[in-house]
Amino acid sequence: MKPELELVHTGRITPAQYVEAITRQTEETTPLGQVAIEAGLLTPREVFEVLHRQRTEPSRRFGDIAVGLGYLNRSQVALL
C-alpha cells in the first residue's frame, strides 16, 4: 500500500485531506519545506537545516534529508 493511502487507512488523515494534498501537489510547485511548515510538520529552523545540508549534498532530495535527520518520516514526505 502506498504510504499516503496508509495514512488514510489508519485514520491519520481524512480522505478529504488526501484529496486536498494531491490536488495541491498537482496545481502548485510550492517548495516542500514551505508546505511542511504550513502543515505544521517542520519548523523554519528545521527547513533551514535541511536546505543547508542540501547545498552541501545537491544530489539528495529535501525529503530524503529530512527523513535522515529524523524531522519527517517517509509517510509524511509522501503526503507532502
Buried (B, 14 or more C-beta within 10 A) or exposed (E): EEEBBBBBEEEEBEEEBBEEBEEEBEEEEEEBBBBBBEEEBBEEEBBEBBEEBBEEEEEEBBBBBBBEEEBBEEBBBBBB
